[in-house]
Every structure is written in structure tokens, then in C-alpha cells.
Amino acid sequence: MIGEVAKMRTGILNALDELRDSQTTSARESKPRMPDLRSKILHVVNWVDSADIDAQNSNGCLEGTRVDILAELSAWSRDIHAPRIYWLNGMAGVGKSAIARSFCHELRKDGLLGGSFFCSRRGTVEQADAKRIIPSLAVLMALRDVHCAQSLLAELDFRPYSPHWNYEVQVEHLLRGPFCGIHSEEHPLPVVVIDALDECSDENATRDLLLELVKSASLLPMKFFLTSRPELHIRRELERLHDAPSLGKVLRLHDIEMDIVSADISLYLTHGLRALQPSAPNWPQEADIAILTQLSGKLFIYAFTVLMYLRDNPIERLEKLTGTVVTAGQVMTRSLDDIYRMILREAMDLGHHEHEEIDLTRRMLSINVFLRHPLKVVELASLLNIPVHRVKSSLDRLHAVIYVPIRDDHGCLSTFHASFGDFLATPGRAPSYMHRYTYDVHTHLADACIQTLHKKLSFNMSRKGSSYLPNTEQVHTLRDDALHYASLHWSYHAVRSCQAEVSLFELEKIFAGPRFLFWLEVLSAFSISAQASEILQVILDCHDHASPHFLGFLEDGIDFVTHFGPAIAYSAPHIYISALAFCPNSSAIRRVCAPYFSRLPRLLLRGPSYSDQNLSGPAIFMPDGKHILVGFSDGELRAWDTEFGAPTSTFSGGHTCPITCVAVSLDGLRVATGSADNIVCIWDMRSSVGLRSWDPQATDHARHLRMKFPSSHEDGVRLLHFSPDGYKVASGLGREVYILNAMTGAPLCPILGSDHVDLNSSVAFSPNSEELISGTETGTMQLWDTNTGLLIWRATRTEHGHFAHITSVRFAADGRQVLSVASNGTVCVWDTRGGYVRSIYRPLNCGLHWIMPPPNELLAVNESEDCDLPASLWTKEPHLEPPHGIRTLRPVMHDKSSILSSDIRRVVVGSNTNTIFVWDLETRSVVCGPHRGIRTDDILSVALSSDGCHMLATTHDCGARVWRCDPDAAANPRANTIAPGPSSTITLKTYPRDYPPNDISPSLPSSQQRDIFRLTDEGWIQDVSCKPPRLLVWIPPEKRRGVYLPTMTFILANYPTYFLDFGDFYAHGTRWADCFRGDSDAGR
């Protein structure tokens, strides 16, 4: 018995262990993995990995040196009350970067390193770009742990990252927003290190960055350690920290006492010299180290350069150095200049080298110093058209100041320290024989850029395989870094050339033609097209040397790259098939480039539909589906024929204030309009005149053509609704509803709701026109007798499930049930006889705005993330529950953003995701849309034609648009198909409208069954029938709202509208390069 109990106990314990292990495994598997989060972050935000501490020289301060400074920095980093900014500044060569590297290593040991960015003009271009600092630091902060990574990704889900963000947005959404909530006030803040701010190429950008950091530092969950030279643009922003000790601290490194610095430099020299000759006894002498220490002054770079200089012949060269006369009181750079001069003198000794060799060495030395960014050996050789071996041999004797890769021709050439560039570029410091080379260095570099551009620029250099895909989804084959350099810096060197006029003349011959577009293609392929306008602006700022013709071309070029910048950057082929195609005829870019291209799309101007007043309220379809009625701000009602785009009728004289609502009878013979001044007019559509109507303040009803309601209604006429029999009109003003005779305008019963306090938000007649249901903004439902004006029943918000604004009501077809929906997503089915709720659903935690009663079913409109499930149907039987798991992600915007067709087959929905679509209730599928590119928060109204085949939307931008939404509509017999390949077919359909003889009949792309073309918020017209969606063309921002999309049949607007003509558009997809006519000279 005891054995059995023991066995049972063992089994239970084993089972518990297994359960615990399974729970641990499950938790581990459900926990986000850091590698996955890292890949997601790096996919969203491009950081500069070459600027991180792990990519720098591992050497920091020699152990035992800079002890006091590093101890002070360590204490600052741990002090939770310390100021948020620490600025270490000093002249070139005093050891700022070494301190920064050491501090990074110490912070990492303490777990306090938030991130680092080592700026450099001698590294990659990105390391000198101040705009890349905050994104890179944000990535490193996020990669510290899972919580930080998840927080950054959540922030970027809310506000997708853009490389064009200004510093304020960068700080808010990359630093403050993601990381503010994850730090404990009891622990030290993480520290981010930004070294060598003076190395950033754009002084204005650096200044703006510092301005934002100083302004926001106290709100950010991190500290900032900054180093730089004391340059003016940096001092102006950071020296204010002297006056605000609670915000920041400043240490000027070159002000540290000489004896402290000398001790550190002496230790550094001793260690370095003994490493050069470890086997030499008694070398170096203490006296030698003392002399070198005295020569170094406070400049660690001098000591570093000495060690580099001594590597090849340490003993003899040390004797030469220590024989230098030391003069008291010399300027801080004097000793550094002396050793630089000595290095140059030995490298260019005429006694040991040919004159041509020395000339090339001086030339290459000046070029390397004045390059805008370092180049690899092979790149520089290609740019200068010099053999690689000559480039390397010319610099062989300058290894003390220039880094020259020994075996790797693909390594970068660069100076070891910025102080050497200062030495050569500063008059009075460099040897006189270098003046000629530094004077004309930009001329040589400008000539090199010009020759490279002239020789290499050609059409389709990017070798992009398809215009349907962005650059990022195609193989990058352009690897010519010499061309990359020339494309970026030609203007910089040209304006600084001592022969600037000649350089600009040669550049004009290159750029004032199609090679301007080829140059943009290179920038696009290298993902640097955002700099195009700055490159061109450099020439305009030095206009004295350029011809007026070239200046005019460049001005239009800046407009071109600014206006079409998104298309140029996103997809290189669209430089031609979108940017050039839609460039204005007045632009010099189009005049000189267009003759070389064909088979492009066109935008054909149609013109505005009206020009005087603005739309003020909703527009509706007439029952025939071919005309629309639109209310205007001047009080006029106008009718348009949507098939021919022509106005047919104007109804005026009834209103003097903007029209707020419009309704039409089912037979189309009567129209009711309401305005902001409480007037309702009823119009005869056959004669366009107002019928007799009633004015409650008048004594002779026969003399009035309109109704004037009491002025106490401040909101004007809010609701108009015709009864199914066409005999009655319900007009809602605030809390009251008036029932009017649709033939005469006379009142048919007392005012409904005059004793109520709620504002009416929706009304509907029963199928027999004898009853009216009304819903209010406070959730009250009321049923009225339309003959007597008596209240049949009233249900307040406390008696049913509506606790919010009722957005829509509708009778079921049998008249025995009423459906209502509130802005909080509550849906109720009412019994009209008893006034009680038969069913109540709370399926959605969002606004819901139209419901639909087909037999035994209830429609609730909501939109899924990918628009594949915009509606769900539930039974309305009281004993059945709605389906589980249905959630809306984005609520519909307001009560006019959705509407049902009169045949109860379709619903048109506008949501605040900038989407409008039509849902077929029988097939439960989208038959039209989603239409994007219209801001749904600007929508005034939406409508469907009586047959459900056309959709109408009016917006606050003074426009109305009509779409064809019948998938079974017959295809136009003049349709033609372009088939560049089995995977790249566009069906083109002639616009279905007759035109006057002198007008142009444009073409529009269309699908045969449903709309597969979408205009995105970014301006791309995409073919969404395939994945990923194909890029067809990019539409400029000012033309987007006026472009006729494939299924759009009419645009009513007071701004220009355009037809998109694809009739000759054969150059797209894999055949996009066919747009170039192939002129041999232009394409060279």
C-alpha cells in the first residue's frame, strides 16, 4: 500500500513538472524574440551602422590617461539629478574622440550606453549627415531590450517613419514617444554619445539639431554626451548651457591645466615608443619623451602623428625630431605644423624622387584632403582616370598622415585626422609649394566630375527591370562609385573652380538636355535623389559664372525635382513615365527632354464644371440615375447631367443662405431643399419653380413660395425626407419635425416634438407613409402618427440599449419593425406596435452608421484592415446571437458617410481610412472600390443611384464625384488591350461619353469586371489585381483630386479636372525602356 502511494506521489510530481515545463516553454515561445524585433526595426528605420562605437577604432584613452575626466563623466552618467547634456569641446587634436570612445566602453560595462554616433567627413556620407543621427540613436536605444524594441515599433505603427521628418518630429516620435514610459526614475538614464558634431557637412542642419535637443532635453528619457570643436554654429546653441547649469554642462578640453595633459601625453608616448622598438635597450630616453611631450603641448594628435611618422625608421627619425628647436610661447598648432611640414618634406625630396612623381604626389595629396567624402582607391583612380598603382604609389610616402590600404584596392583613402586638412587649407600654415595645388584642386575635381558625367550618363543606367515595382524591390546593379561621387558633387567643385565659367559651360552642355533625366536616374538608383535640388541650388547661388539659359533651366530643374521628388525617389522608371509625362509644357525640362521620348501617358485638361460658388451640402441622385442635384452656398440648387457633364437646371430664388439638405420624391417630380436660415422650399422638377408653401409667420399662405421656420432654430434645416407615396415631406429643425404637403408645402399636422429637448438626428417614414420614426442625438427613439401629429411611443436612453447619438433609423419592409443604430455601435430591432426592443446587439466598439433590413438579416457596416471584409451580416432573430470575433478597426466617420440603395441591394460606405466602397448585400462582396485618395473626413454626403449602378460623394473641397459601380456593365466596344507580356497587361477603355466635334476623347484604364485601379494617398495609381500592386503612374499632388479614375464618370468641381489618357502608353512594366527613342548622342 505504501509503495502504491509513493508511486502515485511520484507520478503527480512528474506531471506537475511536465506542466511547469510546458508553461515555461509556451511562455518562451510566445515572448517576442529580439532577432525578429531587430529585423523589423532595421526594416523600418535605416540606421548608420558605420557611425556606431562598434565600427570605430577600438582604441580609446590609454589606461592611466584622462583619469580625472573619465571619472567625472562616469559620475555624471550615474547621477540621476545631473543635467541632461554634457558638451566636451576643444580644438582639433586634443583627444575628444578618444575620450568619447573610452566613455562609450565604460557606459556599456555599466549598462548605460543608449547609443552612439561618431560623425565623420572621412567616413561614409551618412556619417556626415546630421539628419541621420536621431534615427540611428533611436534604433540603438530600441535594441537595448525587448521592451524598448516593442515600444519603438508601436510608435512607428501609429506614425510611420519618414526620412523627411524634421528634427521636432524625429525627437517626438523616435525618442520621446517610444521611450518615455519605460524608464524608472530611480535608476540612471541611458546616455547617448554624439562625437565630432563639427564633422557634419551641413552647418545649418547641425545647428537645428542642437536647437531641438537643447529645447527638448529635459523631456527626454536619456542624457546626451556631445563632443565637437568650438565652431561658431555649435557654440551659439550650446554655450547657453553655461547660463543653465540644470540643463547642461560644458568642459573645454584645451583649457585643462598643462601639467595634467602633459602627464597623459608623456604616458601615451612612452607606451607607443616602446612598442615600436621593444628589443632596443634604454630606448627611448626620458629626455626624448620629455621633448616630444613639450612639442605636443595639449595636442594628442601630435603625439599620435609622431608615432605614425616613426614607424618606418624610429631611431633615426626620433633623433631628427628631438633636434627640433622648441620655442617658448609658440601657438598651439606650431609644433603640429612643424611635424606635418617635416613629413611632407621627406615625402617630396627632389633628391630622391622625380619631378613628375612629386607633382603627382602633391596633386593627390590636395585632392584627398578636398574630396567631399573619402573614396576607395579604385574609385578615385576611376574618377581621375589614373591607374590604381599610380594612385597608391603617389601616396606611399605619406602613410603618417594618409591612410592608404596596403593590399586592398577597395579600401578607402583618408586622412588620419581633420587637423591635417586644416593645415593644408589654412593660408600661412601649409608649405608655399602646396598653394598652387590647393588653389586649383577644385578645378581638377570639377573636370574629373564633368568627364565622368559626360562619358557615363546614359538612359536606363539603373537597369530596373520593371516600372511596376519600386527601386527597393528590384536588384541594384549600378555599382559605379566614381559616378556616384561625380553625380553628388559636380556643382560644389564647379563653383569653386578657378575656371568656374569654363566648368559651368561644359556642365550646361551635359545637363541642358535628356542627360539631366539620366542624372536623376543615377541619384534615384543610389537613393540620394532627395539631394538633387540642393546640388542644383549651388549653381544658382553662384550665378555670376553661368549663362542665363543654364540658370533658367536649373530653376525649372529644381521645380521639377521638388514637384516630382516622391516619384523620382521611389521608382527610377517613373522619372520618365510619370514625372516627364506630366511635367507642365511651360517647363524647360519638358521642352528639351520630351522630344527624346514617346509612348507615355497624358493628363488631358477638361476644365472646372463651375467657377462661382462652393458646394455647401449634400448632393443626391435623381431617380433616373443620370442626373444629380447639388446645393450651393449661394442658395441655388443645380442639376447636372452626369452622362454628358452639362448643367440642365438651376433652382434659384428660394434661399439666400447655403443649402444644407436635399431630398427628392421617388417619382422624381418633387424636390425639397433646406437652408441654414430655416427655410424649406419644395420645387417642381418639370418647371424648376417653387410650389406654394406655408410660412408659419405669414397670414396669407397663397402669396409665399417658401416656408420660413422660427429663427430660434440656430442650426437651420437638418433633415428632409419624402414619404414613400410622395405626398408628405418631413423636415427636421433642431428638436422639431414638420410634416408638409409635398404638393403645396402646407402643414399636414401639428409640429412633432415641440415639447422635447433632444435634437433629432435621423427620421424615416413607414412603408405606408402613415408613421414617422425619429432618433435623437441623446439616444431617444420616437414613433409619430403623421396624420394627427400624436406621439405613439417614446423610448429614452434608459429604456433600451442606445446610450449614444442615434445615427440612422429605417423601417423594415413589412412596417412592423424598425432598425436603429447608434454611434457607439449598438444596433436595436424595435417592435413598432409595442415600442420595445426585440433584439439588441453590441458587436462593435465604434461608430456604426447605416443598417440594412433584407429578409431575416441585419447589416452592420465595418471595415477590416485589408478592405476584404467591409461588412458582416447577422440574423436579427432575437434568440440568435451575432457571430463572435467581428471587430472594427476604424469607425465610419459620420452619419452621412454611408447610405443604402433604394432596392436594398447595395450600400455605399465611406470610412475615415480615406476609403469609399460599395458592398453588394446579396453576394456579400465589394462591387466598387475601395476608392482611395479622397479624404473621408472631408465628405459631406454619399449617395447611390436608384438602380445601385452609380455612386456619388461630395466633399469639402468643393467637389462631387460619380463612380460607375456596376460590375456587369457592358465593355466599351472601342476598348483595346496593351500586352507587353503575359504578366503586364493593361486594359484601356475609351471614356464612355459623347463629346462635341472639337473636343478630345481621352482613354481611361479599366477592368472588365470590377475596378482594380487605386489612387493611393502618396499619389500612385496602382493595379491592385496582383500582389504586390503594380505601379502604373504617379499623379502630381495638385492634380490628384481632379483626375478621372477608371470607373469615375463625372467630377463636379470648381478646380481643373483631368482625363488620364493611356491611349499611347505602351512603355510600362518590363517594356518601360521603350519610351526612349534612342538618340545616340543623348544617350551617350
C-alpha positions, 0 to 999 in steps of 0.5 A: 500500500505504501509503495502504491502511494509513493508511486502515485506521489511520484507520478503527480510530481512528474506531471506537475513538472511536465506542466511547469515545463510546458508553461515555461516553454509556451511562455518562451515561445510566445515572448517576442524574440529580439532577432525578429524585433531587430529585423523589423526595426532595421526594416523600418528605420535605416540606421548608420551602422558605420557611425556606431562605437562598434565600427570605430577604432577600438582604441580609446584613452590609454589606461592611466590617461584622462583619469580625472575626466573619465571619472567625472563623466562616469559620475555624471552618467550615474547621477540621476539629478545631473543635467541632461547634456554634457558638451566636451569641446576643444580644438582639433587634436586634443583627444575628444574622440578618444575620450568619447570612445573610452566613455562609450566602453565604460557606459556599456560595462555599466549598462548605460550606453543608449547609443552612439554616433561618431560623425565623420567627413572621412567616413561614409556620407551618412556619417556626415549627415546630421539628419541621420543621427536621431534615427540611428540613436533611436534604433540603438536605444530600441535594441537595448531590450525587448521592451524598448524594441516593442515600444519603438515599433508601436510608435512607428505603427501609429506614425510611420517613419519618414526620412523627411521628418524634421528634427521636432518630429524625429525627437517626438516620435523616435525618442520621446514617444517610444521611450518615455514610459519605460524608464524608472526614475530611480535608476540612471538614464541611458546616455547617448554619445554624439562625437565630432558634431563639427564633422557634419557637412551641413552647418545649418542642419547641425545647428537645428539639431542642437536647437531641438535637443537643447529645447527638448532635453529635459523631456527626454528619457536619456542624457546626451554626451556631445563632443565637437570643436568650438565652431561658431554654429555649435557654440551659439546653441550650446554655450547657453548651457553655461547660463543653465547649469540644470540643463547642461554642462560644458568642459573645454578640453584645451583649457585643462591645466598643462601639467595634467595633459602633459602627464597623459601625453608623456604616458601615451608616448612612452607606451607607443615608443616602446612598442615600436622598438621593444628589443632596443635597450634604454630606448627611448630616453626620458629626455626624448619623451620629455621633448616630444611631450613639450612639442605636443603641448595639449595636442594628442594628435601630435603625439599620435602623428609622431608615432605614425611618422616613426614607424618606418625608421624610429631611431633615426627619425626620433633623433631628427625630431628631438633636434627640433628647436622648441620655442617658448610661447609658440601657438598651439598648432606650431609644433603640429605644423612643424611635424606635418611640414617635416613629413611632407618634406621627406615625402617630396625630396627632389633628391630622391624622387622625380619631378613628375612623381612629386607633382603627382604626389602633391596633386593627390595629396590636395585632392584627398584632403578636398574630396567631399567624402573619402573614396576607395582607391579604385574609385578615385583612380576611376574618377581621375582616370589614373591607374590604381598603382599610380594612385597608391604609389603617389601616396606611399610616402605619406602613410603618417598622415594618409591612410592608404590600404596596403593590399586592398584596392577597395579600401578607402583613402583618408586622412588620419585626422581633420587637423591635417586638412586644416593645415593644408587649407589654412593660408600661412600654415601649409608649405608655399609649394602646396598653394598652387595645388590647393588653389586649383584642386577644385578645378581638377575635381570639377573636370574629373566630375564633368568627364565622368558625367559626360562619358557615363550618363546614359538612359536606363543606367539603373537597369530596373527591370520593371516600372511596376515595382519600386527601386527597393524591390528590384536588384541594384546593379549600378555599382559605379562609385566614381559616378556616384561621387561625380553625380553628388558633387559636380556643382560644389567643385564647379563653383569653386573652380578657378575656371568656374565659367569654363566648368559651368559651360561644359556642365550646361552642355551635359545637363541642358538636355535628356542627360539631366533625366539620366542624372536623376536616374543615377541619384534615384538608383543610389537613393540620394535623389532627395539631394538633387535640388540642393546640388542644383541650388549651388549653381544658382547661388553662384550665378555670376559664372553661368549663362542665363539659359543654364540658370533658367533651366536649373530653376525649372530643374529644381521645380521639377525635382521638388514637384516630382521628388516622391516619384523620382525617389521611389521608382527610377522608371517613373522619372520618365513615365510619370514625372516627364509625362506630366511635367507642365509644357511651360517647363524647360525640362519638358521642352528639351527632354520630351522630344527624346521620348514617346509612348507615355501617358497624358493628363488631358485638361477638361476644365472646372464644371463651375467657377462661382460658388462652393458646394455647401451640402449634400448632393443626391441622385435623381431617380433616373440615375443620370442626373444629380442635384447639388446645393450651393452656398449661394442658395441655388440648387443645380442639376447636372447631367452626369452622362454628358457633364452639362448643367440642365437646371438651376433652382434659384430664388428660394434661399439666400443662405447655403443649402444644407439638405436635399431630398427628392420624391421617388417619382422624381417630380418633387424636390425639397431643399433646406437652408441654414436660415430655416427655410424649406422650399419644395420645387417642381422638377418639370418647371424648376419653380417653387410650389406654394408653401406655408410660412408659419409667420405669414397670414396669407399662405397663397402669396409665399413660395417658401416656408420660413421656420422660427429663427430660434432654430440656430442650426437651420434645416437638418433633415428632409425626407419624402414619404414613400407615396410622395405626398408628405415631406418631413423636415427636421429643425433642431428638436422639431419635425414638420410634416408638409404637403409635398404638393403645396408645402402646407402643414399636414399636422401639428409640429412633432416634438415641440415639447422635447429637448433632444435634437433629432438626428435621423427620421424615416417614414413607414412603408405606408407613409402613415408613421414617422420614426425619429432618433435623437442625438441623446439616444431617444427613439420616437414613433409619430402618427403623421396624420394627427401629429400624436406621439405613439411611443417614446423610448429614452436612453434608459429604456433600451440599449442606445446610450449614444447619438442615434445615427440612422433609423429605417423601417423594415419592409413589412412596417412592423419593425424598425432598425436603429443604430447608434454611434457607439455601435449598438444596433436595436430591432424595435417592435413598432406596435409595442415600442420595445426592443426585440433584439439588441446587439453590441458587436462593435466598439465604434461608430456604426452608421447605416443598417440594412433590413433584407429578409431575416438579416441585419447589416452592420457596416465595418471595415477590416484592415485589408478592405476584404471584409467591409461588412458582416451580416447577422440574423436579427432573430432575437434568440440568435446571437451575432457571430463572435470575433467581428471587430472594427478597426476604424469607425465610419466617420459620420452619419452621412458617410454611408447610405443604402440603395433604394432596392436594398441591394447595395450600400455605399460606405465611406470610412475615415481610412480615406476609403469609399466602397460599395458592398453588394448585400446579396453576394456579400462582396465589394462591387466598387472600390475601395476608392482611395485618395479622397479624404473621408473626413472631408465628405459631406454626403454619399449617395447611390443611384436608384438602380445601385449602378452609380455612386456619388460623394461630395466633399469639402473641397468643393467637389462631387464625384460619380463612380460607375459601380456596376460590375456587369456593365457592358465593355466599351466596344472601342476598348483595346488591350496593351500586352507587353507580356503575359504578366503586364497587361493593361486594359484601356477603355475609351471614356464612355461619353459623347463629346462635341466635334472639337473636343478630345476623347481621352482613354481611361484604364479599366477592368472588365469586371470590377475596378482594380485601379487605386489612387493611393494617398502618396499619389500612385495609381496602382493595379491592385489585381496582383500582389504586390500592386503594380505601379502604373503612374504617379499623379502630381499632388495638385492634380490628384483630386481632379483626375478621372479614375477608371470607373469615375464618370463625372467630377463636379468641381470648381478646380481643373479636372483631368482625363488620364489618357493611356491611349499611347502608353505602351512603355510600362512594366518590363517594356518601360525602356521603350519610351526612349527613342534612342538618340545616340548622342543623348544617350551617350 
